Amino acid sequence: MVFSSLGVELTRLSNSRANRSRGLDLDRSAGPATKRLLHSLRSVVFATPVGLHAEADRVRILLVRPLLGPWRMTAILQTALAGLEREQRLLNPLLKGETRSPRRVGFQGDLVLKFRSEDQSQPELLCREVSTCGNAGAPTIAFFAGKLSSFAHLKDVASVLKGILKGGGKYFLFCDDLDSSSRYQVPQGGVMWYMLPTTTESVERELLNLLYIDQAEFGELGAVEQLDAVADAAAQFDITFDMMTYAEGVERLANG
C-alpha cells in the first residue's frame, strides 16, 4: 500500500511539463505527505536513472537519504550483530542492511568499544571504518575488519564481540601504532586476529591490497556488492603471519 501510494505520487509529479523537461527532483516537486514518507523510509535509496516511465518519458530520480529503510532495520536484528545494534554500538553507518548475497546483512561504519562513564550515550573509544556482515539466523559473524588507534585496543574489540566470533573466521585489524613491516596473527577471545599496520588512507584500500582484489573492477561495483566482494575474498584468505600473543604485542610497543 505504501509503495503503491508513492508510485501514484511519482507518476503524478512526472507528468508535469516542467518535470518532463528537467527530470524529477523530489525535494522540490513532492508534496509534504510524499516527503514525509520518503524521510520515514530512511534509505539511501536509489541512484539515477531508475527506469520509471511516465507517458514514454524516462524519469530521473535522485534521492539522498540515510542507507537504511525500516525493513532493513529488522534485518540486522536477525543476525549476530543484533546485540551491538541494541546497545547502540553501531555508529555512523555508511551501509547497514541486506547485501546481494542471500541472507547476508552487512554493516560499514564505526563500532563503539567504550562509552563515556559520565554519559553512556557518548562514545569514548571507537573501532573505526568497520566492515562486517552476518547471516540471518546465524549466531556468529565470519568476517570483521576495522581500524584501531593502538594495537592495545584489540582486547576491547574482542571483549565487545565476545560470543559472536567463531573459529576459522577472518578478522582483520589495522593499527596506527604498528610498524609498516609488522604483520602478526594474534589469538584473542578464542579466535585468531590478523593485526596489520595502517599503510594507506582507508581500511577499504588496505583490504583491497591485502586480499588481492582488482581495484578497477571493485570500483565498478555498488556499495553492497563491494562489501560482498571483500567478505567473499576474506573467506578465502589463507596467508599466515608470525604468531604473537597479545601481551607480547603490548610489551613490544611499550618498549618501542
N, C-alpha and C positions, 0 to 999 in steps of 0.2 A: 504493500500500500504506500509506504513512504517513498519508495523509489518510483512507483508509478506516478505519484503526485509530482515528484521532482521532474520526471520526464515530461509531463504535460507542461510544466512551467518553462522548461528549457525550450521546448518546441515553440511555445507562445513567444518567448523572447527572441528566438532565432528568426521568426517570421517578420520581425520588424525590419523596415527598409534599411535603417542605419546599421543594424547588427549584421545584415546580409553583406554589406559592403566592407565592414571592417573586422568581422569576426565577433564572437560573443565574449564580452568581458563581464562576468557575473558580478564583480564587485561594483560595477557602475550600473548594470542593467537590471539585476534581480531585485525583486520586491523584498520587503522586510521579512516575510514568512520564509521565503526561499533562502535568504541569507542566514536566518536563524537555523534552518535545517542543515545547511552546509557547515556552519560552525559547530553544530552539535555532533556532526559526524566525526569531527576531529581527525580527518585523514589527509595525508599529503596528497594525495589523491592522484590526480591524473595529469599527464602532460599532453601537449598538443601535437598532432590532431588526434581526436578520439574517434572520428568517423561517424559522428551523428549527422544525419541528413535531415534537412527541412526543405521541402519543395525543391529537391535535387541540389540544394546548395550545401557544401560541406561547412559545418560549423566548427570553429576553432574555440576550444575551451581550455583555459589555463587557470588552475586553482593552486594556490599555495597555502597549505594547511599543515598542522602537525601530522605526523605519519600515520596515526592510528585511529581507526573507527571503533565504535562500541563493540562490533562483532569481533574485532581483533583483540580488544581488551580482555575478553573472556578466553581467547586462545592461549595467551601466555599463562593464564591461571590453570590450564590443563597440563602444564609441563613442570619440570623440576625447578623452574625459575619462579614458580608461584610464591614461594616464601619470601624471596627477595622483593617481588612486586608488592606483596602485602606490607612488608617492612619499609616500603618506600626507599629502597636502596638503589633502584634503577633510575638514574637521573639523566637529564639532557638527551633523551633518545633521538638519534638520527634515524633509527629503524627499530620498531617494536611490533612484531606481528608475523603472520604466516609468510613463509617463503614459497618458492615454486616446488621445493621437494615435498613429497607427501608427508603430512603430519608434522613437519618441521616448523618450529616457531623460533624466530631469531630476535636478538637484541644487539644494538650498537649504541653506545653512549658511555656514561660513567657509572661506576659501581661505588657506593658508599661503603667504606671499610669501618669508619668510626664516625659517630655523631658527637657534636659538642655536648659536654656534660651539662652545661648550663642551658642548652637549648637543643632538645632532641630532634628538632626539625631542621637543624643546620648541620651540614657535613663538616667534619674536621679533617678527615683523610679519605682520599679517593684513589681508586684504580681507574685511570683514565683510558679513553679510546678503546673501551672494551668491545670485543666481538665474541658472541657466544650464541648457542642455539640448543634447543631441547626438542624432543619429540613428544607430541601429545600422548599422555598416558605413561610415559617412561619416567622412572624415579630419579634418573641421573642425567647429566649432560656429558657429552663425549668430546666437546671442544670448547676451549676458552682461551682468549688472548687479551692482553691489556698492557698498560704502561705504568710503571712504578717510579717514584722519585728515588727510591732506595731498595736495594736487594732485601734489606731487613724487613720490609713490609710483606714479603712472601708469607710470613707467619699469619699476618692479618687476613690476607686473601684466603689462605687455606682454612682459617677459622670461620670466615663468613660463608664459605662454600662447603663447609663440613656437611657430609651426608648426601650431597648431590653430585659428588665426583665418583669416578669408577676407575678401577684398574684397567690399564690399556687405553684410557682416554688421552687426548692430546691437549696439553695445557702449556701455554707459552706466556712468559712474562718478560717484557723488555724494560731494563733498569737503567736509569740515568747515571748511576754511580758505578757501573761495571765497565772495566777497560774494554776498548773496542775489539780486542782479541780474545776476550773471555766468553766462553760458551760452556755451560755446565748443565748436567742433569742432577736435580736435587730432589730427594724423596722428602715429602712433607704432607702430612694429613692423609697418609695411606695411599698416595698416588705419586707419580713422577712428574716433575715440572721441568720444562726447558727454560733455563734462566739465561737471558741473552742481553747484550748491550744495546743501547739505543744509538743507532748509527745514521738514521735518516730522520726526516721531518715527521713521520707518522707511523703508527703501528701497521696500518694497511700496507704501506710501502715495504716495511720490514717483512711482513708476511709474504708479500709477492716475491721478494728476493729469496727468502728462506725456503719457500715451497716451490720455487721454480715455476711460477705462474706467468704466462706470457702477458706482459703489461698492455700491449696493444689490443689483444683480444679481450682482456679484462675490462679495458676502458669502454668497450662497446656494449657491455652488459648494464642492465639496470641494477639498482641498489640491492634488491633481494637476490637477484641472480649472482651478483658479486659475492654476497655472503655465502650462498650455496657453493660457489666455486672454491672459496677459501676453506670452508668446512670439509668439503669432499677431498681437497688436496691434503689437508691436515690429517685426515683419517689414514692416508697412505704414507705419511711421513715416517721414515724409519731410520734416519741418520742418528748416530749416537755421539754423545759428547762426554768429556771427562765427568766422572761422578764426584760429587762433593756433598757433604752434609750441610744442613742449614747453619749449624753452629760454626763449622769451618768457614763458610762464606762470610758470616758476620765478623769473625775474627780476622780474616784476611783484609776485609775492608777497613776494619778498625786500625790495623797495623800499616795501612797504606800500601 
